[in-house]
Amino acid sequence: MEIREVNDKNAWESFFENKEDKSFLQSWAWGEVQKKLGNKVWRLGLLNSGGLSSAILAVKIQAKRGNFLLVPHGISMSGVLLNILKEIASRENCSFIRVAPLLPRNEENIKLFKDSGFIESSMHASAYEATWKLDIAPSEEELIRNMRKTTRYLIRQAEKNADIEVVMSDKISDLELYNQLAKETAKKQHFVPFSEEVVKAEFEVFAKDNKALLLFAKYRSEAEAAVLIIFWSNIGFYHQAALSDKHHKVPLAYLLQWEAIKEAKKRGCRIYDFWGYIDPKKYPKHPWAGPTLFKLGFNGKAYEYMKTQDLPLSKKYWLTYTFEKLRKLKRGL
């Protein structure tokens, strides 16, 4: 076995083709997004006689509190790969390695990371630690039938409303409209949205390969809701969303989500990933409780993965740990 940087896009994408737990943060395109944002990336593959047996994307994040190496949604953390990551981190003057593993949240995996020197991060990475997924292989009629009664009713009402229209776009110029709506949403719900630079880079890279789409819900010809969907490896990802509160009683978000699901199905996707989940019964006051309740209405299943893990490499790490801990408390997460 040997570790090698993977420079073949097809080989990289093929490796993830039949993996069950995966996200577009592992895709070749996400590495290109990071490059566009000015970050260094490493696509590392563990090779044996049969080809790639493991693959992880590592990104150098430069922050005011110190540099670190991020592995978004890695599915393997063998000793050999970890040693290579340590070498890269040392060379790049990183104070820690952060991994968001797409591994089941169980004692065995927790012990695996703990034994390697990792600790649970004070703040999750820019990747979910739990999500809600819907199998969209069944017919549209069956998908509708399996939804929560209220969700199904609101979709039907929106479909009958002549004042509502859903339009799709892959034009970069339409990001301006999306960003306006996103700012409104963030202000209303008191959270910090993704920067326009990040959203633009994501959309440009994925749209170039016909893997990103903006959907807008218009009410009386005015766009009041929008979603950014990423299509990768037979999964549709509901990654970004924005919603005006001008007509909050009009079920725009429900129809918009349904149209996104149908579009994913048309593109041959087997799964629709709602991107993020928190148990609303367990954590009713969590900022994500409301959005999760909305997602649950479409039916599906919860998937919980390991919490984000950090491997401290220098004393500088603890400045980051303390800062993020305080920020997490302030945001009520």
TISEZA-370905 format. One line per field, with one value per residue (C-alpha): chain; residue in three letters; x, y, z; residue number from 1. Coordinates in Angstrom, 1 decimal. Layout:
N
kette = A,...
rest = ALA,...
xx = X,...
yy = Y,...
zz = Z,...
nr = NUM,...
This chain:
333
kette = A,A,A,A,A,A,A,A,A,A,A,A,A,A,A,A,A,A,A,A,A,A,A,A,A,A,A,A,A,A,A,A,A,A,A,A,A,A,A,A,A,A,A,A,A,A,A,A,A,A,A,A,A,A,A,A,A,A,A,A,A,A,A,A,A,A,A,A,A,A,A,A,A,A,A,A,A,A,A,A,A,A,A,A,A,A,A,A,A,A,A,A,A,A,A,A,A,A,A,A,A,A,A,A,A,A,A,A,A,A,A,A,A,A,A,A,A,A,A,A,A,A,A,A,A,A,A,A,A,A,A,A,A,A,A,A,A,A,A,A,A,A,A,A,A,A,A,A,A,A,A,A,A,A,A,A,A,A,A,A,A,A,A,A,A,A,A,A,A,A,A,A,A,A,A,A,A,A,A,A,A,A,A,A,A,A,A,A,A,A,A,A,A,A,A,A,A,A,A,A,A,A,A,A,A,A,A,A,A,A,A,A,A,A,A,A,A,A,A,A,A,A,A,A,A,A,A,A,A,A,A,A,A,A,A,A,A,A,A,A,A,A,A,A,A,A,A,A,A,A,A,A,A,A,A,A,A,A,A,A,A,A,A,A,A,A,A,A,A,A,A,A,A,A,A,A,A,A,A,A,A,A,A,A,A,A,A,A,A,A,A,A,A,A,A,A,A,A,A,A,A,A,A,A,A,A,A,A,A,A,A,A,A,A,A,A,A,A,A,A,A,A,A,A,A,A,A,A,A,A,A,A,A
rest = MET,GLU,ILE,ARG,GLU,VAL,ASN,ASP,LYS,ASN,ALA,TRP,GLU,SER,PHE,PHE,GLU,ASN,LYS,GLU,ASP,LYS,SER,PHE,LEU,GLN,SER,TRP,ALA,TRP,GLY,GLU,VAL,GLN,LYS,LYS,LEU,GLY,ASN,LYS,VAL,TRP,ARG,LEU,GLY,LEU,LEU,ASN,SER,GLY,GLY,LEU,SER,SER,ALA,ILE,LEU,ALA,VAL,LYS,ILE,GLN,ALA,LYS,ARG,GLY,ASN,PHE,LEU,LEU,VAL,PRO,HIS,GLY,ILE,SER,MET,SER,GLY,VAL,LEU,LEU,ASN,ILE,LEU,LYS,GLU,ILE,ALA,SER,ARG,GLU,ASN,CYS,SER,PHE,ILE,ARG,VAL,ALA,PRO,LEU,LEU,PRO,ARG,ASN,GLU,GLU,ASN,ILE,LYS,LEU,PHE,LYS,ASP,SER,GLY,PHE,ILE,GLU,SER,SER,MET,HIS,ALA,SER,ALA,TYR,GLU,ALA,THR,TRP,LYS,LEU,ASP,ILE,ALA,PRO,SER,GLU,GLU,GLU,LEU,ILE,ARG,ASN,MET,ARG,LYS,THR,THR,ARG,TYR,LEU,ILE,ARG,GLN,ALA,GLU,LYS,ASN,ALA,ASP,ILE,GLU,VAL,VAL,MET,SER,ASP,LYS,ILE,SER,ASP,LEU,GLU,LEU,TYR,ASN,GLN,LEU,ALA,LYS,GLU,THR,ALA,LYS,LYS,GLN,HIS,PHE,VAL,PRO,PHE,SER,GLU,GLU,VAL,VAL,LYS,ALA,GLU,PHE,GLU,VAL,PHE,ALA,LYS,ASP,ASN,LYS,ALA,LEU,LEU,LEU,PHE,ALA,LYS,TYR,ARG,SER,GLU,ALA,GLU,ALA,ALA,VAL,LEU,ILE,ILE,PHE,TRP,SER,ASN,ILE,GLY,PHE,TYR,HIS,GLN,ALA,ALA,LEU,SER,ASP,LYS,HIS,HIS,LYS,VAL,PRO,LEU,ALA,TYR,LEU,LEU,GLN,TRP,GLU,ALA,ILE,LYS,GLU,ALA,LYS,LYS,ARG,GLY,CYS,ARG,ILE,TYR,ASP,PHE,TRP,GLY,TYR,ILE,ASP,PRO,LYS,LYS,TYR,PRO,LYS,HIS,PRO,TRP,ALA,GLY,PRO,THR,LEU,PHE,LYS,LEU,GLY,PHE,ASN,GLY,LYS,ALA,TYR,GLU,TYR,MET,LYS,THR,GLN,ASP,LEU,PRO,LEU,SER,LYS,LYS,TYR,TRP,LEU,THR,TYR,THR,PHE,GLU,LYS,LEU,ARG,LYS,LEU,LYS,ARG,GLY,LEU
xx = 0.0,1.1,-0.2,-0.2,-1.8,-4.6,-4.5,-7.0,-10.5,-12.3,-10.5,-11.3,-15.0,-15.3,-14.0,-17.1,-19.6,-20.8,-20.1,-23.3,-22.2,-20.7,-21.2,-20.1,-17.5,-15.5,-16.0,-13.3,-15.3,-15.2,-11.4,-11.6,-13.9,-11.3,-8.6,-10.8,-11.1,-7.3,-6.9,-4.3,-5.7,-4.4,-6.3,-4.8,-5.4,-4.4,-3.6,-3.2,-3.1,-6.8,-6.6,-7.9,-8.9,-9.3,-9.4,-9.6,-9.5,-7.5,-7.7,-5.4,-7.6,-5.9,-7.6,-6.7,-6.5,-4.0,-3.8,-5.3,-5.8,-9.4,-10.6,-14.3,-16.4,-13.5,-14.5,-11.2,-8.5,-5.9,-2.6,-0.7,-3.0,-2.9,0.9,0.9,-1.6,0.7,3.6,1.6,0.3,3.8,5.1,2.3,2.6,-0.9,-1.7,-4.2,-5.9,-9.7,-11.7,-15.5,-15.8,-18.7,-18.5,-21.3,-21.4,-20.5,-18.0,-15.7,-15.2,-14.9,-12.2,-10.4,-10.0,-9.3,-6.5,-5.0,-4.9,-8.0,-10.5,-14.0,-14.0,-15.5,-17.2,-18.4,-16.6,-18.4,-20.0,-22.9,-22.5,-26.0,-28.4,-31.8,-32.0,-34.9,-34.9,-36.4,-36.4,-40.2,-42.7,-43.7,-47.1,-45.6,-43.3,-46.2,-48.3,-45.5,-45.2,-46.6,-50.2,-49.7,-46.7,-48.6,-51.6,-49.4,-47.6,-51.0,-52.3,-49.2,-49.5,-53.1,-52.1,-51.7,-49.7,-46.9,-44.3,-41.0,-38.2,-34.8,-31.5,-27.9,-26.8,-24.2,-26.0,-28.9,-26.7,-27.2,-30.9,-30.1,-27.6,-30.2,-32.7,-29.9,-29.1,-32.7,-32.9,-29.8,-30.9,-34.3,-33.0,-29.9,-27.2,-24.0,-24.6,-22.0,-20.0,-21.0,-17.5,-18.0,-21.5,-20.2,-17.2,-19.4,-22.0,-19.5,-17.5,-20.5,-22.7,-19.8,-20.4,-24.2,-24.2,-25.6,-29.0,-30.8,-34.5,-36.6,-40.2,-41.9,-45.1,-46.9,-43.7,-41.4,-38.8,-39.3,-37.6,-34.6,-32.5,-29.1,-29.0,-25.9,-26.1,-23.3,-22.8,-26.5,-27.5,-29.2,-28.0,-30.1,-27.1,-28.2,-31.6,-33.1,-36.6,-38.2,-40.9,-43.0,-45.7,-44.8,-48.3,-47.8,-46.3,-43.5,-40.8,-42.8,-43.4,-39.8,-38.5,-40.8,-39.7,-36.0,-36.8,-38.5,-35.5,-33.1,-35.2,-35.2,-31.4,-31.2,-30.5,-31.5,-31.2,-32.1,-29.9,-31.6,-28.1,-28.2,-30.4,-30.9,-33.5,-36.2,-37.7,-34.4,-33.2,-36.4,-34.6,-31.7,-31.6,-31.9,-34.9,-37.4,-35.7,-35.4,-39.1,-39.7,-37.4,-39.1,-42.4,-41.1,-40.4,-37.0,-34.5,-31.9,-28.2,-25.9,-22.2,-19.2,-18.8,-16.0,-12.6,-9.5,-5.9,-3.9,-0.4,0.7,-0.2,-1.8,-4.7,-6.1,-6.7,-8.9,-10.6,-11.5,-12.6,-14.9,-16.3,-17.4,-18.8,-20.8,-22.3,-23.2,-25.0,-26.9,-25.6
yy = 0.0,3.6,7.1,9.2,12.5,11.8,13.9,11.9,13.4,10.3,8.0,10.3,10.5,6.8,5.9,7.6,6.3,3.3,4.7,5.0,7.8,10.7,14.3,16.7,18.1,15.1,15.7,16.8,20.0,21.0,20.9,23.3,25.5,25.7,26.5,29.3,30.7,30.7,27.6,24.9,21.4,17.8,14.9,11.9,8.4,5.1,2.7,-1.0,-3.5,-3.0,0.8,3.4,1.9,5.2,8.9,12.1,15.8,18.0,21.8,24.4,27.0,30.3,32.0,34.9,32.5,30.3,27.9,24.4,21.5,20.6,17.2,17.7,14.5,12.0,8.4,6.9,7.9,5.1,5.5,5.9,8.7,10.5,10.5,12.1,14.7,15.5,16.0,18.4,20.3,20.6,21.8,24.3,25.7,24.4,24.3,21.5,19.0,19.1,16.1,15.8,12.0,10.5,7.5,6.2,7.8,4.8,3.8,2.0,5.0,7.4,5.2,5.0,8.8,9.2,6.6,8.7,11.8,13.5,15.4,16.5,19.9,22.9,23.9,21.8,22.1,23.6,20.2,18.6,16.0,14.7,15.0,14.1,12.0,11.0,8.0,9.5,6.3,5.8,7.5,11.2,10.0,7.7,10.4,12.8,10.2,9.5,13.1,14.6,15.5,19.2,19.3,17.5,19.9,23.0,21.8,21.1,24.6,26.2,24.3,25.6,29.2,31.1,33.8,31.3,30.3,28.3,29.1,27.4,29.0,28.1,31.7,33.4,36.7,35.3,34.9,38.6,38.0,34.9,36.9,39.7,37.1,35.4,38.6,39.2,35.6,36.0,39.2,37.8,34.6,36.1,34.0,34.6,33.5,32.0,34.9,35.9,34.9,31.3,31.0,32.4,30.0,27.0,27.9,28.7,25.5,23.1,24.9,24.5,20.8,21.1,20.1,23.2,24.9,27.9,27.6,30.7,30.8,33.9,35.3,37.8,37.9,38.8,36.3,35.6,32.3,30.5,27.3,26.3,22.6,20.6,17.4,15.0,11.2,10.4,12.7,16.0,18.3,21.1,23.2,26.8,28.5,32.0,33.1,36.5,37.1,39.4,36.8,34.3,32.6,31.7,28.1,29.1,27.1,23.9,24.0,25.1,22.1,19.7,21.1,20.7,17.0,16.4,18.0,15.7,12.7,13.8,14.0,10.4,11.0,8.3,10.3,13.8,15.1,17.9,19.0,19.2,17.8,18.2,16.3,18.9,16.9,16.6,20.2,22.3,25.6,24.8,27.3,24.3,22.8,24.8,24.1,20.4,20.2,21.6,18.9,16.1,16.9,15.5,12.1,10.5,9.2,10.7,9.9,10.7,10.8,11.4,14.8,17.0,15.9,18.0,16.8,19.6,20.0,23.1,25.3,27.8,25.4,26.2,29.8,28.5,26.1,28.8,31.3,28.7,27.5,31.0,31.6,28.4,29.4,32.8,31.4,28.9,25.9
zz = 0.0,-0.7,-0.2,-3.3,-4.4,-6.8,-10.0,-12.0,-11.7,-13.0,-10.7,-7.7,-8.6,-9.4,-5.9,-4.3,-6.8,-4.7,-1.3,0.8,3.2,1.2,0.5,-2.2,0.3,-0.8,-4.6,-7.0,-7.6,-3.9,-4.1,-7.0,-5.0,-2.3,-4.8,-6.1,-2.6,-2.3,-0.2,-0.8,-1.2,-1.2,-2.7,-0.9,-2.0,-0.3,-3.2,-3.3,-6.2,-6.8,-7.1,-4.6,-1.3,0.5,-0.4,1.5,0.6,2.9,2.8,4.5,6.2,7.0,9.9,12.2,15.1,13.3,10.3,10.4,8.1,7.4,6.2,5.4,5.6,5.5,5.5,6.6,9.0,8.9,10.6,7.3,6.1,9.5,9.4,6.0,7.3,10.2,7.8,5.7,8.7,10.1,6.7,6.4,9.9,11.0,14.7,14.4,12.1,12.0,10.7,10.2,9.8,7.9,10.3,12.6,16.0,18.1,20.8,18.4,16.1,19.0,20.6,17.3,17.1,20.8,20.7,17.8,20.0,18.7,21.0,20.2,18.6,20.4,17.1,14.2,10.9,7.8,7.4,9.1,11.9,11.3,8.4,7.1,3.9,1.7,-0.6,-3.9,-5.9,-5.4,-7.7,-7.2,-6.1,-3.4,-2.2,-1.8,-0.1,2.5,3.5,6.7,6.0,6.6,4.2,1.5,2.0,1.7,-1.4,-3.1,-2.0,-3.5,-6.7,-7.1,-6.4,-9.7,-7.9,-7.2,-9.8,-9.4,-11.8,-12.2,-13.2,-13.7,-14.5,-12.3,-12.7,-10.7,-7.6,-6.9,-6.3,-4.2,-2.0,-1.4,-0.1,1.9,3.7,4.6,6.0,8.0,9.5,10.4,11.9,13.5,12.0,9.9,6.3,4.0,2.4,-1.1,-2.2,-1.0,-2.5,-5.8,-6.0,-5.1,-7.7,-10.5,-10.1,-9.8,-12.4,-15.0,-14.9,-14.7,-11.0,-9.4,-9.8,-8.2,-7.7,-7.0,-5.8,-7.0,-5.5,-7.8,-9.9,-7.1,-5.9,-2.2,-1.6,-3.1,-2.7,-4.1,-4.9,-5.6,-7.6,-7.1,-7.2,-7.5,-4.6,-4.6,-1.8,-0.3,0.6,0.7,1.2,1.6,2.5,2.7,5.4,3.3,2.8,5.5,5.3,1.7,1.5,-0.9,0.8,0.6,-3.1,-3.7,-1.8,-3.7,-7.0,-6.0,-5.0,-8.4,-10.3,-8.4,-9.3,-13.0,-12.9,-11.8,-8.1,-5.7,-2.5,-1.5,1.3,3.3,4.7,8.5,11.3,15.0,17.0,17.6,20.5,22.2,21.5,21.0,21.5,19.1,16.2,13.8,15.5,13.3,10.0,10.9,11.6,8.2,6.6,8.6,6.9,3.6,5.2,5.3,7.9,10.3,9.9,12.8,12.3,14.6,16.1,14.5,15.8,16.4,16.7,18.5,17.1,19.1,22.0,19.6,19.2,22.6,21.6,18.8,21.1,23.7,21.0,19.3,22.6,23.5,20.0,20.2,23.5,22.2,19.2,21.3,19.4
nr = 1,2,3,4,5,6,7,8,9,10,11,12,13,14,15,16,17,18,19,20,21,22,23,24,25,26,27,28,29,30,31,32,33,34,35,36,37,38,39,40,41,42,43,44,45,46,47,48,49,50,51,52,53,54,55,56,57,58,59,60,61,62,63,64,65,66,67,68,69,70,71,72,73,74,75,76,77,78,79,80,81,82,83,84,85,86,87,88,89,90,91,92,93,94,95,96,97,98,99,100,101,102,103,104,105,106,107,108,109,110,111,112,113,114,115,116,117,118,119,120,121,122,123,124,125,126,127,128,129,130,131,132,133,134,135,136,137,138,139,140,141,142,143,144,145,146,147,148,149,150,151,152,153,154,155,156,157,158,159,160,161,162,163,164,165,166,167,168,169,170,171,172,173,174,175,176,177,178,179,180,181,182,183,184,185,186,187,188,189,190,191,192,193,194,195,196,197,198,199,200,201,202,203,204,205,206,207,208,209,210,211,212,213,214,215,216,217,218,219,220,221,222,223,224,225,226,227,228,229,230,231,232,233,234,235,236,237,238,239,240,241,242,243,244,245,246,247,248,249,250,251,252,253,254,255,256,257,258,259,260,261,262,263,264,265,266,267,268,269,270,271,272,273,274,275,276,277,278,279,280,281,282,283,284,285,286,287,288,289,290,291,292,293,294,295,296,297,298,299,300,301,302,303,304,305,306,307,308,309,310,311,312,313,314,315,316,317,318,319,320,321,322,323,324,325,326,327,328,329,330,331,332,333
